[in-house]
Amino acid sequence: MTGLLERLRPPRDGIWWIVASGLLLGVAHPPFHLLVPSFVALVPFLVWVGRLPAGPEGRSRALRGGFYLGLLYFTLVFYWLVVALIYYTPLAILAFLFPVLIMSGFLALATLGMQQAIHRLGAPLWLAAPVFWTASEWARGHLGPVSFPWMELGATLTGYPRLIGAADLVGTRGMSFWLVLANALLAVLWL
Protein backbone atom coordinates (compact mmCIF):
# COMPACT_ATOMS: atom_id res chain seq x y z
CA MET A 1 0.00 0.00 0.00
CA THR A 2 2.86 2.37 0.79
CA GLY A 3 4.39 1.73 -2.65
CA LEU A 4 1.10 2.62 -4.34
CA LEU A 5 0.79 5.86 -2.37
CA GLU A 6 4.39 6.72 -3.23
CA ARG A 7 3.68 6.24 -6.95
CA LEU A 8 0.56 8.43 -6.78
CA ARG A 9 2.26 11.25 -4.90
CA PRO A 10 2.92 14.42 -6.93
CA PRO A 11 6.57 14.75 -7.94
CA ARG A 12 8.37 16.70 -5.21
CA ASP A 13 10.73 18.46 -7.56
CA GLY A 14 7.92 19.75 -9.76
CA ILE A 15 5.03 20.61 -7.48
CA TRP A 16 5.55 24.39 -7.53
CA TRP A 17 6.11 24.39 -11.30
CA ILE A 18 2.88 22.42 -11.71
CA VAL A 19 0.88 24.62 -9.33
CA ALA A 20 2.12 27.82 -11.01
CA SER A 21 1.11 26.57 -14.46
CA GLY A 22 -2.23 25.25 -13.21
CA LEU A 23 -3.15 28.57 -11.61
CA LEU A 24 -2.05 30.58 -14.64
CA LEU A 25 -4.06 28.30 -16.94
CA GLY A 26 -7.06 28.79 -14.67
CA VAL A 27 -6.96 32.59 -14.87
CA ALA A 28 -6.53 32.51 -18.65
CA HIS A 29 -10.08 31.12 -18.91
CA PRO A 30 -13.37 32.79 -17.89
CA PRO A 31 -14.42 34.27 -15.54
CA PHE A 32 -10.99 35.97 -15.32
CA HIS A 33 -10.10 35.67 -19.02
CA LEU A 34 -6.72 37.38 -18.73
CA LEU A 35 -4.58 37.68 -21.87
CA VAL A 36 -0.98 37.38 -20.64
CA PRO A 37 -1.41 34.03 -18.84
CA SER A 38 -2.33 32.40 -22.17
CA PHE A 39 1.19 33.12 -23.41
CA VAL A 40 3.13 32.21 -20.24
CA ALA A 41 0.98 29.73 -18.28
CA LEU A 42 2.76 26.61 -19.49
CA VAL A 43 6.30 28.00 -19.18
CA PRO A 44 6.91 26.73 -15.60
CA PHE A 45 5.49 23.30 -16.41
CA LEU A 46 7.43 23.00 -19.67
CA VAL A 47 10.67 24.04 -17.95
CA TRP A 48 10.03 21.21 -15.50
CA VAL A 49 9.26 18.76 -18.36
CA GLY A 50 12.42 19.85 -20.15
CA ARG A 51 14.46 18.92 -17.08
CA LEU A 52 12.95 15.46 -16.63
CA PRO A 53 15.44 12.60 -16.91
CA ALA A 54 15.19 9.74 -19.38
CA GLY A 55 14.23 6.28 -18.21
CA PRO A 56 11.54 4.90 -15.91
CA GLU A 57 11.92 7.63 -13.28
CA GLY A 58 11.40 10.35 -15.89
CA ARG A 59 8.39 8.56 -17.34
CA SER A 60 6.81 8.15 -13.92
CA ARG A 61 7.37 11.80 -13.02
CA ALA A 62 6.01 12.94 -16.39
CA LEU A 63 2.81 10.92 -15.92
CA ARG A 64 2.28 12.12 -12.36
CA GLY A 65 3.15 15.73 -13.13
CA GLY A 66 0.83 15.86 -16.14
CA PHE A 67 -1.97 14.27 -14.14
CA TYR A 68 -1.65 16.73 -11.26
CA LEU A 69 -1.44 19.68 -13.63
CA GLY A 70 -4.63 18.39 -15.22
CA LEU A 71 -6.34 18.01 -11.84
CA LEU A 72 -5.64 21.61 -10.89
CA TYR A 73 -6.24 23.09 -14.35
CA PHE A 74 -9.47 21.26 -15.12
CA THR A 75 -10.82 21.74 -11.59
CA LEU A 76 -10.36 25.50 -11.96
CA VAL A 77 -11.82 25.57 -15.47
CA PHE A 78 -14.80 23.26 -14.95
CA TYR A 79 -15.87 24.32 -11.44
CA TRP A 80 -19.12 25.56 -12.97
CA LEU A 81 -20.30 21.99 -13.60
CA VAL A 82 -20.83 21.46 -9.88
CA VAL A 83 -22.27 24.95 -9.39
CA ALA A 84 -24.75 24.52 -12.25
CA LEU A 85 -25.90 21.00 -11.39
CA ILE A 86 -25.68 20.65 -7.59
CA TYR A 87 -29.12 22.24 -7.20
CA TYR A 88 -30.64 19.36 -9.15
CA THR A 89 -28.72 16.38 -7.81
CA PRO A 90 -25.83 15.51 -5.51
CA LEU A 91 -24.57 13.33 -8.37
CA ALA A 92 -23.29 16.59 -9.86
CA ILE A 93 -20.10 15.94 -7.93
CA LEU A 94 -19.56 12.76 -9.96
CA ALA A 95 -20.49 14.61 -13.15
CA PHE A 96 -17.66 16.97 -12.27
CA LEU A 97 -15.09 14.43 -11.01
CA PHE A 98 -15.26 11.94 -13.88
CA PRO A 99 -14.52 14.41 -16.69
CA VAL A 100 -11.77 16.08 -14.64
CA LEU A 101 -10.11 12.71 -13.98
CA ILE A 102 -10.45 11.61 -17.61
CA MET A 103 -9.05 14.87 -18.98
CA SER A 104 -6.23 14.79 -16.42
CA GLY A 105 -5.38 11.34 -17.75
CA PHE A 106 -5.14 12.74 -21.27
CA LEU A 107 -2.82 15.49 -20.05
CA ALA A 108 -0.70 12.90 -18.23
CA LEU A 109 -0.33 10.93 -21.47
CA ALA A 110 0.51 14.11 -23.38
CA THR A 111 3.22 14.94 -20.84
CA LEU A 112 4.60 11.42 -21.13
CA GLY A 113 4.58 11.84 -24.91
CA MET A 114 6.55 15.08 -24.60
CA GLN A 115 9.11 13.48 -22.30
CA GLN A 116 9.51 10.46 -24.55
CA ALA A 117 9.76 12.54 -27.74
CA ILE A 118 12.50 14.62 -26.14
CA HIS A 119 14.54 11.67 -24.86
CA ARG A 120 13.88 8.90 -27.37
CA LEU A 121 13.42 10.83 -30.60
CA GLY A 122 15.59 13.82 -29.79
CA ALA A 123 12.69 16.18 -30.55
CA PRO A 124 13.11 19.71 -29.24
CA LEU A 125 10.80 20.80 -26.44
CA TRP A 126 9.46 23.65 -28.57
CA LEU A 127 8.11 21.10 -31.06
CA ALA A 128 7.10 18.23 -28.75
CA ALA A 129 5.01 20.41 -26.42
CA PRO A 130 2.57 21.90 -28.98
CA VAL A 131 2.23 18.62 -30.87
CA PHE A 132 1.32 16.56 -27.82
CA TRP A 133 -0.78 19.27 -26.14
CA THR A 134 -2.84 19.77 -29.30
CA ALA A 135 -3.14 16.01 -29.80
CA SER A 136 -4.53 15.66 -26.26
CA GLU A 137 -7.09 18.40 -26.97
CA TRP A 138 -8.07 16.64 -30.18
CA ALA A 139 -8.38 13.29 -28.40
CA ARG A 140 -10.60 14.58 -25.62
CA GLY A 141 -12.84 16.19 -28.25
CA HIS A 142 -13.25 12.91 -30.14
CA LEU A 143 -14.36 10.43 -27.49
CA GLY A 144 -17.72 9.70 -29.05
CA PRO A 145 -20.62 10.20 -26.67
CA VAL A 146 -18.32 11.34 -23.84
CA SER A 147 -16.37 13.95 -25.82
CA PHE A 148 -15.32 17.03 -23.92
CA PRO A 149 -14.03 19.61 -26.43
CA TRP A 150 -14.74 22.62 -24.22
CA MET A 151 -12.34 25.13 -22.77
CA GLU A 152 -9.32 24.40 -24.92
CA LEU A 153 -6.28 26.63 -24.55
CA GLY A 154 -6.97 28.35 -27.89
CA ALA A 155 -10.37 29.43 -26.55
CA THR A 156 -8.64 31.69 -24.00
CA LEU A 157 -8.22 34.25 -26.78
CA THR A 158 -11.94 34.61 -27.52
CA GLY A 159 -12.09 37.91 -25.65
CA TYR A 160 -9.42 39.36 -27.95
CA PRO A 161 -10.82 39.54 -31.51
CA ARG A 162 -7.59 40.73 -33.13
CA LEU A 163 -5.72 37.69 -31.82
CA ILE A 164 -8.42 35.08 -32.33
CA GLY A 165 -9.00 36.07 -35.97
CA ALA A 166 -6.56 33.41 -37.16
CA ALA A 167 -8.96 30.79 -35.80
CA ASP A 168 -10.92 31.25 -39.05
CA LEU A 169 -8.01 29.52 -40.78
CA VAL A 170 -6.64 27.11 -38.19
CA GLY A 171 -9.48 26.58 -35.71
CA THR A 172 -9.28 26.56 -31.94
CA ARG A 173 -6.75 23.76 -31.89
CA GLY A 174 -4.52 25.67 -34.27
CA MET A 175 -4.66 28.55 -31.82
CA SER A 176 -3.84 26.13 -29.01
CA PHE A 177 -0.84 24.89 -31.01
CA TRP A 178 0.33 28.50 -31.47
CA LEU A 179 -0.08 29.35 -27.78
CA VAL A 180 1.75 26.22 -26.60
CA LEU A 181 4.49 26.93 -29.15
CA ALA A 182 4.89 30.44 -27.71
CA ASN A 183 5.00 28.99 -24.17
CA ALA A 184 7.50 26.32 -25.22
CA LEU A 185 9.81 28.83 -26.90
CA LEU A 186 9.84 30.88 -23.68
CA ALA A 187 10.56 27.70 -21.70
CA VAL A 188 13.48 26.89 -24.02
CA LEU A 189 14.85 30.39 -23.47
CA TRP A 190 14.54 29.82 -19.72
CA LEU A 191 16.36 26.49 -19.95
C-alpha positions in Angstrom: 0.0 0.0 0.0 2.9 2.4 0.8 4.4 1.7 -2.7 1.1 2.6 -4.3 0.8 5.9 -2.4 4.4 6.7 -3.2 3.7 6.2 -7.0 0.6 8.4 -6.8 2.3 11.3 -4.9 2.9 14.4 -6.9 6.6 14.8 -7.9 8.4 16.7 -5.2 10.7 18.5 -7.6 7.9 19.8 -9.8 5.0 20.6 -7.5 5.6 24.4 -7.5 6.1 24.4 -11.3 2.9 22.4 -11.7 0.9 24.6 -9.3 2.1 27.8 -11.0 1.1 26.6 -14.5 -2.2 25.3 -13.2 -3.2 28.6 -11.6 -2.1 30.6 -14.6 -4.1 28.3 -16.9 -7.1 28.8 -14.7 -7.0 32.6 -14.9 -6.5 32.5 -18.6 -10.1 31.1 -18.9 -13.4 32.8 -17.9 -14.4 34.3 -15.5 -11.0 36.0 -15.3 -10.1 35.7 -19.0 -6.7 37.4 -18.7 -4.6 37.7 -21.9 -1.0 37.4 -20.6 -1.4 34.0 -18.8 -2.3 32.4 -22.2 1.2 33.1 -23.4 3.1 32.2 -20.2 1.0 29.7 -18.3 2.8 26.6 -19.5 6.3 28.0 -19.2 6.9 26.7 -15.6 5.5 23.3 -16.4 7.4 23.0 -19.7 10.7 24.0 -17.9 10.0 21.2 -15.5 9.3 18.8 -18.4 12.4 19.8 -20.2 14.5 18.9 -17.1 13.0 15.5 -16.6 15.4 12.6 -16.9 15.2 9.7 -19.4 14.2 6.3 -18.2 11.5 4.9 -15.9 11.9 7.6 -13.3 11.4 10.4 -15.9 8.4 8.6 -17.3 6.8 8.2 -13.9 7.4 11.8 -13.0 6.0 12.9 -16.4 2.8 10.9 -15.9 2.3 12.1 -12.4 3.2 15.7 -13.1 0.8 15.9 -16.1 -2.0 14.3 -14.1 -1.6 16.7 -11.3 -1.4 19.7 -13.6 -4.6 18.4 -15.2 -6.3 18.0 -11.8 -5.6 21.6 -10.9 -6.2 23.1 -14.3 -9.5 21.3 -15.1 -10.8 21.7 -11.6 -10.4 25.5 -12.0 -11.8 25.6 -15.5 -14.8 23.3 -14.9 -15.9 24.3 -11.4 -19.1 25.6 -13.0 -20.3 22.0 -13.6 -20.8 21.5 -9.9 -22.3 24.9 -9.4 -24.8 24.5 -12.2 -25.9 21.0 -11.4 -25.7 20.6 -7.6 -29.1 22.2 -7.2 -30.6 19.4 -9.2 -28.7 16.4 -7.8 -25.8 15.5 -5.5 -24.6 13.3 -8.4 -23.3 16.6 -9.9 -20.1 15.9 -7.9 -19.6 12.8 -10.0 -20.5 14.6 -13.2 -17.7 17.0 -12.3 -15.1 14.4 -11.0 -15.3 11.9 -13.9 -14.5 14.4 -16.7 -11.8 16.1 -14.6 -10.1 12.7 -14.0 -10.4 11.6 -17.6 -9.1 14.9 -19.0 -6.2 14.8 -16.4 -5.4 11.3 -17.7 -5.1 12.7 -21.3 -2.8 15.5 -20.1 -0.7 12.9 -18.2 -0.3 10.9 -21.5 0.5 14.1 -23.4 3.2 14.9 -20.8 4.6 11.4 -21.1 4.6 11.8 -24.9 6.5 15.1 -24.6 9.1 13.5 -22.3 9.5 10.5 -24.6 9.8 12.5 -27.7 12.5 14.6 -26.1 14.5 11.7 -24.9 13.9 8.9 -27.4 13.4 10.8 -30.6 15.6 13.8 -29.8 12.7 16.2 -30.5 13.1 19.7 -29.2 10.8 20.8 -26.4 9.5 23.7 -28.6 8.1 21.1 -31.1 7.1 18.2 -28.7 5.0 20.4 -26.4 2.6 21.9 -29.0 2.2 18.6 -30.9 1.3 16.6 -27.8 -0.8 19.3 -26.1 -2.8 19.8 -29.3 -3.1 16.0 -29.8 -4.5 15.7 -26.3 -7.1 18.4 -27.0 -8.1 16.6 -30.2 -8.4 13.3 -28.4 -10.6 14.6 -25.6 -12.8 16.2 -28.3 -13.3 12.9 -30.1 -14.4 10.4 -27.5 -17.7 9.7 -29.1 -20.6 10.2 -26.7 -18.3 11.3 -23.8 -16.4 13.9 -25.8 -15.3 17.0 -23.9 -14.0 19.6 -26.4 -14.7 22.6 -24.2 -12.3 25.1 -22.8 -9.3 24.4 -24.9 -6.3 26.6 -24.6 -7.0 28.3 -27.9 -10.4 29.4 -26.6 -8.6 31.7 -24.0 -8.2 34.2 -26.8 -11.9 34.6 -27.5 -12.1 37.9 -25.7 -9.4 39.4 -27.9 -10.8 39.5 -31.5 -7.6 40.7 -33.1 -5.7 37.7 -31.8 -8.4 35.1 -32.3 -9.0 36.1 -36.0 -6.6 33.4 -37.2 -9.0 30.8 -35.8 -10.9 31.2 -39.0 -8.0 29.5 -40.8 -6.6 27.1 -38.2 -9.5 26.6 -35.7 -9.3 26.6 -31.9 -6.8 23.8 -31.9 -4.5 25.7 -34.3 -4.7 28.6 -31.8 -3.8 26.1 -29.0 -0.8 24.9 -31.0 0.3 28.5 -31.5 -0.1 29.3 -27.8 1.8 26.2 -26.6 4.5 26.9 -29.1 4.9 30.4 -27.7 5.0 29.0 -24.2 7.5 26.3 -25.2 9.8 28.8 -26.9 9.8 30.9 -23.7 10.6 27.7 -21.7 13.5 26.9 -24.0 14.9 30.4 -23.5 14.5 29.8 -19.7 16.4 26.5 -20.0 
